[in-house]
Amino acid sequence: DHGEMLGSHGMREKKVFYEESVHVPLMIRFPGRISPGTLVDDKPISHIDLFPTILDYLGVSKQPSDGESLRTFIDGSGGNDETYAVSEWDTDDKNVPHLMIRSKRWKFLCPCYANSKIMNVLYDLKHDPNEMNNLLGRNPDKKKYAPQGMVMKEQLVLWLEKVGSQCIDDVKKRQII
């Protein structure tokens, strides 16, 4: 399912995009097909990837799904391409971020309304694993991080287009800083 905040950032429960809520370990056991001790810890993935992964291991042809099989990462035949995981919070509240995209190092959050007053968020999880410093917020060096914010926003837009989200146009219109 998901994590719980358990007091981190002074919060409890879920409905936020901090790692304590969205970063959930995944364990798969398939004797004879997946070697014991196989570890894939450098690829953010999503629960929507489970269905295509299970079908892939069972030899069932690909079915319509927003997810992708994780088999190439599990068996080591996948490349070193950057992967992304997206989380959404379906709410009409214009005062919160609705979308989050995460790579191994970066996390970008934004609302799905072009005119929202909520600022975009960019965390460098390598140097700020506790997500304390929004690099696009009140950071005096925010212009330095705007290009990375654009990379993440572009990846988010690609994913939104893939799944046919109604937020595409508004997210495209949002300025990074």
Steps between C-alpha positions, in 0.01 A plus 500: 500500500704799620704629787388705795658822616518387866601847617752584227473865398260531794236306306304180532302290255547534124382731220840661463791431267781477754708182472362367829160482333574411137819291517381147567728197459385233258588134542427237239563128547479261207701181570683370198446823306639776720827425678487531879669818618440689175502868583390791283542808712584768248178514299189680624197300397127511554239248608349528152809312379405185693226382264717508185793348693293202617359446150850519352632231735198282426556532124170677444498758222502865597159631600384863504656663805664825601779296661805333351656164581786517748648173375796660320603671824451184706697274266763766433443532125361854528712795409619781720229735377349728761165377628222703653213429734194724513253546782175694480265636759151549359362802680335827404705682765706758311722555804695174479723328245307237304781338304841359585765350276809338643823373351779338697642841594230762437142557609270761344154598629242732348128570507293408196355850469693753291381790717566340839693717745685191628865511400661208324734287708831339407703288740847360443460168684872426476598810699171557684351156576272646769344745252561812703614742225270580207749600233231690305337670798649784699848383405719793387665260250171375352592610146793258517254211553233612252649289215474184712146599593420526128643154434276356769197695381558378143512139623182558697327640190607193299345276764182709517469474121551123516216454749270761344488727804274802504783698665731506196423851373515662844827329592652607168402863571653509847821697535781320682588797721 
